[in-house]
């Protein structure tokens, strides 16, 4: 997969922690940043899907919900 170069600013303490973690795990910083971005995007994308399934379930089980609410 092709890579692109990015530029960003992070807090100094975060940068130092990232460098330390990369060194301790024998990984490079680029790989760790890429992994962190992928994990972040996966977490953000799951939530809408989960909410959609929840809405579907509530609609499909509306009668049961009304019975349980009594």
Residue pairs with C-beta under 8 A, 6 or more apart in sequence:
3 30
10 18
18 29
18 32
18 33
19 29
21 32
22 28
22 29
22 31
22 32
25 32
58 65
